Amino acid sequence: MANLGSRWRSSPIFILTSVAVGMISNMFLYGFMVPILPYILEERVKINPSNTSTVTILLLAQNALISTVCTPTIGLIHHLVPSKRVFLIVSLLITLLSSGCMAASRSVYGIMVGRFLQALADSCMKSTGFSTVAEHSTTFPPGSLMRLLNMAVSTGTSAGPMMSGLLLQKYGYWTAWSSVFLLLFIDLVFRLLVDGKSAYYNGPTAADVKTEEVKSDDEETPLLAAPSVQSVPDTASRYQCYLILRQRPFLAVLVHHALIAILLASFDAALPLHVRQTFAWGSAATGLLFSALQTPSIFLTPLFDWLGEKKRKKSEAAPSPTLLGFLLLAPCFALLGLPGHPAFPSLGSETLLGQALYIVSVVLVGVLISSLAGTAAAQTTSTVKTMEGMLGKTATAHALSMVAMSSSLGMVLGPIVSGILMEKLGYLAMNCFWVFLIIITIMIRIIYSYYNDYILI
């Protein structure tokens, strides 16, 4: 009975599915907190509503900052732990503890402790997910694996805010939290079902080591092995991170991911408070807006990832979809700041035109950012594949971890910058700043492509 179903439980497809479910649950919890955070702070913690914006910014930035700092260390521990299955289960238990802490807490410090634990668990899950992609990159195309992870992240990010906002407004606080614990229970079932004797989760067995020793002692083994391409990465393993960062296309990948994260994270801090103050919309409307912002990424990110990969293989001299996406994104952010602003009375917060324009602008931003995330994923896959040929398979995990860190850094900067600009200068000025940042990015990409003879997707 112990080996019942061990074949499919140790199959690469089931292992990747369990990782995808883990990604969904982690991102679901992250997105879940965004629409209901003002409610928790004002109704349960009882802070002054004038301080809601500041505390929200601190809590959102704290989560991303801890994830950025802890990801390299946790990645190192992840490679040292012999049983990856135990590592996954412990990270899920930390997630359960963090969820209970945030749900039951009636103080800002309790919420901060919960967010800290959530960030640790998120770093554990990302390290496992990226190493799984690297491990199975020879079994499945790397581009397909990245699309799987992106779809999992997008599904969790879009479902979390929608469920929390709707359930909170319709059925109450604890009913909303029950959706989190239900999803974590499903995640736990998947992680427990993964075969603990899988070679990936436990590393080489004693028999494998013995076999290798026999092979190494074979008299027919030449004393001086012929040099191969795969032996080069071992000599450069100490400097892999340095060598990876020297690749100019990869630096462009990091900037691309960081900018997308900054723009998306700015909505986490600004949108809930803005729509409540300007349009008097509740948590349900806020959750639906976040869903409209994130849902396109489930379909468009994999699609543009695939199109970008095809474009690179054919070396087509077609217009860059990334450049076109940024050009269209700039006016959409400008339109976001117009509804409800006193300078535009025809787009007032109580007018149907103003409300419709804001909703349409949010949807368009979601569509364009999802497309840009897809081209970023395609560029990441192509660049990582090139580096893998030069630096070895371990470079894949290191490079993907750096991409995750750049996104986490963007998630730190996004809430802080948007919160400060919105509080000091207003919502319209904040969006004008994002337009300025997008224009600077467009100019840098054009100059980079021209002088380096390298076409960015």
C-alpha positions in Angstrom: 0.0 0.0 0.0 2.9 2.3 0.7 3.9 2.1 -3.0 0.3 2.6 -4.2 0.3 4.9 -7.2 4.1 5.7 -6.8 4.5 5.7 -10.5 2.2 8.6 -11.3 3.0 10.3 -8.0 6.7 10.4 -9.0 6.0 11.4 -12.6 7.4 14.8 -13.8 3.8 15.9 -14.8 2.4 15.3 -11.3 5.5 17.0 -9.7 5.1 20.0 -11.9 1.4 20.1 -11.2 2.0 20.1 -7.5 4.4 23.0 -7.9 1.8 24.9 -10.0 -0.8 24.4 -7.3 1.7 25.7 -4.7 2.3 28.8 -6.8 -1.4 29.4 -7.2 -2.0 29.2 -3.4 0.9 31.5 -2.6 -0.1 34.2 -5.1 -3.8 33.7 -4.1 -2.9 34.6 -0.5 -0.8 37.6 -1.6 -3.6 39.0 -3.8 -6.3 38.0 -1.2 -4.9 40.5 1.3 -5.0 43.6 -1.0 -8.7 44.4 -1.2 -9.5 43.6 2.5 -6.4 45.2 4.0 -8.1 48.6 4.6 -11.0 46.7 6.2 -8.7 44.8 8.5 -6.8 47.9 9.5 -9.8 50.1 10.1 -12.5 47.7 11.4 -10.4 45.1 13.3 -7.2 46.9 14.2 -9.0 50.2 14.7 -6.4 52.5 13.3 -7.1 56.1 12.3 -8.4 56.0 8.7 -6.0 58.8 7.9 -3.1 56.4 8.6 -4.5 53.6 6.4 -2.5 54.5 3.4 0.8 54.7 5.2 0.3 51.4 7.0 -0.9 49.7 3.8 2.3 50.8 2.0 4.5 49.5 4.8 2.8 46.1 4.9 2.9 45.7 1.1 6.6 46.8 0.9 7.6 44.6 3.9 6.4 41.5 2.2 8.3 42.1 -1.0 11.4 43.4 0.8 11.7 40.3 2.9 11.2 38.1 -0.1 13.9 39.9 -2.0 16.4 39.6 0.9 15.6 36.0 1.8 15.3 34.4 -1.6 19.1 33.9 -2.1 19.6 32.4 1.3 16.6 30.2 1.1 17.7 29.1 -2.4 21.0 28.0 -1.0 19.3 26.1 1.9 17.0 24.5 -0.7 19.9 23.0 -2.6 21.4 21.7 0.7 18.2 20.0 2.0 18.3 16.3 0.9 14.5 16.0 0.8 12.7 18.6 -1.3 9.3 17.1 -0.3 10.0 17.9 3.4 11.1 21.4 2.3 7.8 22.0 0.5 5.6 20.7 3.3 7.4 22.8 5.9 7.0 25.9 3.7 3.2 25.2 3.5 3.0 24.8 7.2 4.6 28.3 7.5 2.0 29.6 5.1 -0.8 28.1 7.2 0.7 29.7 10.3 1.0 33.1 8.6 -2.6 32.9 7.3 -3.9 32.2 10.8 -1.8 35.0 12.3 -3.1 37.6 9.8 -6.7 36.4 10.0 -6.9 36.4 13.8 -4.7 39.4 14.5 -6.1 42.7 15.9 -2.8 44.6 15.9 -0.5 45.9 13.2 2.4 44.0 14.7 0.5 40.7 14.4 -0.2 41.4 10.8 3.5 42.2 10.2 4.5 38.9 11.7 2.0 37.1 9.5 3.3 38.9 6.4 6.9 38.1 7.4 6.1 34.4 7.6 4.2 34.6 4.3 7.2 36.1 2.6 9.4 33.3 3.9 7.0 30.7 2.6 6.7 32.5 -0.7 10.5 32.5 -1.1 10.6 28.7 -0.4 8.0 28.1 -3.0 9.7 30.2 -5.6 13.0 28.5 -5.0 11.4 25.1 -5.4 9.4 26.1 -8.5 12.4 27.5 -10.3 14.7 24.6 -9.5 11.9 22.3 -10.7 11.9 24.1 -14.0 15.6 23.8 -14.2 15.5 20.1 -13.3 12.9 19.2 -16.0 14.2 21.5 -18.7 15.5 18.5 -20.5 12.2 16.6 -20.3 10.0 19.5 -21.3 10.7 22.7 -23.4 11.9 25.4 -21.0 9.4 27.9 -22.6 6.5 25.6 -21.9 7.6 25.2 -18.2 7.9 29.0 -17.8 4.4 29.4 -19.3 3.0 26.9 -16.8 4.5 28.9 -13.9 3.3 32.2 -15.3 -0.2 30.8 -15.7 -0.2 29.5 -12.1 1.0 32.9 -10.8 -1.6 34.8 -12.8 -4.4 32.5 -11.8 -3.6 33.0 -8.1 -3.1 36.7 -8.4 -6.4 37.3 -10.2 -8.5 34.9 -8.1 -7.3 36.1 -4.7 -8.5 39.7 -4.9 -11.8 38.7 -6.5 -12.7 36.1 -3.9 -11.7 38.2 -0.9 -13.6 41.3 -2.1 -16.8 39.4 -3.1 -16.9 37.1 -0.1 -16.1 39.9 2.4 -18.9 42.1 1.2 -21.5 39.3 0.7 -20.8 36.8 3.5 -18.4 38.3 6.0 -14.8 38.3 7.1 -14.3 34.7 8.2 -16.2 33.3 5.2 -13.7 35.1 3.0 -10.8 33.6 4.9 -12.3 30.1 4.6 -11.4 30.2 0.9 -7.7 30.6 1.8 -7.7 27.7 4.1 -9.6 25.5 1.6 -7.0 26.2 -1.1 -4.1 25.6 1.3 -5.7 22.2 2.3 -5.8 21.3 -1.4 -2.2 22.4 -1.8 -1.3 20.2 1.2 -2.9 17.2 -0.4 -0.9 17.6 -3.6 2.4 18.0 -1.6 1.7 14.9 0.5 0.8 12.9 -2.6 4.1 13.6 -4.3 6.2 10.4 -4.0 8.8 11.0 -1.3 11.1 8.5 -3.0 11.3 10.5 -6.2 14.8 11.0 -7.4 14.2 14.7 -7.7 12.9 15.2 -4.1 15.6 13.1 -2.4 18.6 13.4 -4.7 20.8 10.5 -5.6 20.3 7.3 -3.6 23.0 5.2 -2.0 22.8 2.8 -4.9 23.3 5.6 -7.4 26.4 6.8 -5.4 27.8 3.2 -5.3 27.3 2.8 -9.0 29.1 6.1 -9.6 32.0 4.9 -7.5 32.2 1.6 -9.4 32.3 3.5 -12.6 35.0 5.8 -11.4 37.2 2.9 -10.3 36.8 1.1 -13.6 40.2 0.2 -15.0 39.0 1.1 -18.5 38.3 4.7 -17.5 40.9 7.0 -19.0 43.1 8.8 -16.5 42.7 12.1 -18.3 39.1 12.6 -19.5 38.6 14.5 -22.7 37.5 18.1 -22.2 33.8 18.7 -22.9 31.4 21.6 -23.0 29.7 20.4 -19.8 32.9 20.4 -17.8 33.4 24.2 -18.3 30.5 25.3 -16.1 32.0 23.5 -13.1 35.1 25.6 -13.2 33.0 28.8 -13.3 30.4 27.8 -10.7 31.9 30.1 -8.1 31.4 33.1 -10.4 28.2 32.1 -12.0 26.1 34.9 -10.6 28.8 37.4 -11.7 29.0 35.9 -15.2 25.2 35.8 -15.5 25.0 39.5 -14.7 27.6 40.3 -17.3 25.2 39.2 -20.0 23.7 42.4 -21.4 20.5 40.8 -22.7 19.9 39.4 -19.2 20.3 42.8 -17.6 17.5 44.0 -20.0 15.4 41.1 -18.8 15.9 42.1 -15.2 14.9 45.8 -15.9 11.8 44.6 -17.9 10.6 42.4 -15.0 11.3 45.0 -12.4 9.3 47.7 -14.3 6.3 45.4 -14.8 6.4 44.6 -11.1 6.6 48.3 -10.1 3.6 49.1 -12.3 1.5 46.2 -11.0 2.4 46.8 -7.3 1.5 50.4 -7.6 -2.2 49.3 -8.0 -2.0 47.3 -4.8 -1.3 50.4 -2.7 -3.3 53.0 -4.7 -6.3 51.4 -6.2 -8.3 50.2 -3.1 -8.0 53.6 -1.4 -8.6 55.6 -4.6 -11.8 53.9 -5.7 -13.2 54.1 -2.1 -12.4 57.8 -1.8 -13.3 58.8 -5.3 -16.1 56.5 -6.4 -17.3 55.2 -3.0 -16.9 51.6 -4.2 -16.6 48.8 -1.7 -14.5 45.7 -1.4 -16.5 43.7 -4.0 -15.9 46.3 -6.7 -12.2 46.6 -5.7 -11.8 42.8 -6.0 -13.5 42.8 -9.4 -11.2 45.6 -10.6 -8.1 43.6 -9.5 -9.5 40.6 -11.3 -10.0 42.6 -14.5 -6.4 43.8 -14.1 -4.9 40.4 -13.6 -7.1 37.9 -15.4 -5.8 38.8 -19.0 -2.4 37.6 -17.9 -3.7 34.0 -17.6 -4.2 33.9 -21.4 -2.1 36.7 -22.9 1.2 36.1 -21.0 1.6 32.6 -22.3 0.4 33.7 -25.8 2.9 36.5 -26.1 5.6 34.3 -24.6 5.0 31.8 -27.4 4.8 34.4 -30.1 8.1 36.0 -28.8 9.7 32.6 -28.9 8.6 32.0 -32.5 9.8 35.4 -33.5 13.2 34.8 -32.1 13.5 31.4 -33.8 12.6 32.9 -37.2 14.7 36.0 -36.5 12.0 38.1 -38.0 12.6 41.8 -38.6 9.1 42.6 -37.4 8.2 45.6 -35.1 9.0 44.8 -31.4 5.8 43.9 -29.6 7.5 45.1 -26.4 8.1 48.6 -27.7 4.6 48.7 -29.1 3.1 47.6 -25.8 5.0 50.3 -23.9 3.9 52.9 -26.4 0.2 52.0 -25.9 0.6 51.6 -22.1 1.7 55.2 -21.5 -1.6 56.9 -22.6 -3.6 54.2 -20.7 -1.9 55.3 -17.4 -2.6 58.9 -18.3 -6.3 58.2 -18.7 -6.4 56.4 -15.3 -5.9 59.7 -13.5 -8.6 61.7 -15.3 -11.8 60.3 -13.8 -12.8 62.1 -10.6 -10.2 64.9 -11.0 -11.6 68.4 -10.4 -10.0 69.7 -13.6 -12.2 67.3 -15.7 -15.8 67.9 -14.5 -17.3 65.9 -17.4 -15.4 62.8 -16.0 -16.6 63.3 -12.4 -16.7 60.4 -10.0 -20.5 60.4 -10.1 -20.8 60.4 -13.9 -21.3 57.2 -15.8 -18.6 58.4 -18.3 -16.0 58.9 -15.6 -16.6 55.5 -14.0 -16.7 53.7 -17.4 -13.4 55.4 -18.5 -11.7 54.3 -15.3 -12.9 50.7 -15.6 -11.9 50.5 -19.3 -8.5 52.0 -18.5 -7.8 49.4 -15.8 -8.8 46.6 -18.2 -6.5 48.0 -21.0 -3.6 48.3 -18.6 -4.2 44.7 -17.5 -4.2 43.6 -21.2 -1.0 45.5 -22.1 1.0 44.6 -19.0 0.0 40.9 -19.5 1.3 41.1 -23.1 4.5 42.8 -21.9 4.9 40.1 -19.2 4.7 37.5 -22.0 7.4 39.1 -24.1 9.5 39.4 -20.9 9.0 35.6 -20.3 10.0 34.8 -23.9 13.1 37.0 -23.6 14.0 35.3 -20.3 13.7 31.8 -21.7 15.8 32.7 -24.7 18.5 34.4 -22.6 18.6 31.7 -20.0 18.8 29.0 -22.7 21.9 30.8 -24.2 23.5 31.1 -20.8 22.8 27.4 -20.0 25.0 26.5 -23.0 27.8 28.6 -21.7 27.5 28.1 -17.9 25.7 24.9 -17.4 22.3 23.8 -16.1 22.7 25.3 -12.7 22.8 28.7 -14.4 19.1 28.3 -15.2 18.1 28.1 -11.5 20.4 31.0 -10.6 19.1 33.2 -13.5 15.5 32.5 -12.7 16.1 33.3 -9.0 17.6 36.7 -10.1 14.5 37.3 -12.2 12.3 36.6 -9.2 14.5 39.0 -7.1 14.1 41.8 -9.7 10.3 41.3 -9.6 10.4 41.3 -5.8 12.4 44.5 -5.8 9.9 46.1 -8.1 7.1 45.0 -5.7 9.0 46.9 -3.0 9.4 50.1 -4.9 5.9 50.1 -6.5 3.8 50.6 -3.3 6.3 53.0 -1.7 6.6 55.3 -4.7 2.9 55.2 -5.6 1.9 55.8 -1.9 4.2 58.8 -1.5 3.2 60.4 -4.9 -0.5 59.8 -4.3 -0.4 61.3 -0.8 1.8 64.3 -1.7 0.8 65.1 -5.2 -2.5 63.2 -6.0 -3.6 60.3 -8.1 -3.2 62.1 -11.5 0.4 63.1 -10.7 1.2 59.6 -9.7 0.0 58.2 -13.0 1.9 61.0 -14.9 5.0 59.8 -13.2 4.4 56.2 -14.4 4.0 57.7 -18.0 7.3 59.4 -17.6 9.0 56.2 -16.4 7.5 54.3 -19.3 8.8 56.9 -21.8 12.3 56.7 -20.3 12.2 52.9 -20.6 11.2 53.1 -24.3 14.1 55.4 -25.0 16.6 53.1 -23.2 15.4 50.1 -25.1 15.7 51.9 -28.5 19.2 53.1 -27.7 20.2 49.7 -26.3 19.1 47.8 -29.4 20.8 50.3 -31.7 24.2 50.4 -30.1 24.4 46.7 -29.1 23.1 45.3 -32.3 20.7 43.2 -30.3 16.9 43.2 -31.0 14.9 43.1 -27.8 11.6 41.3 -28.1 
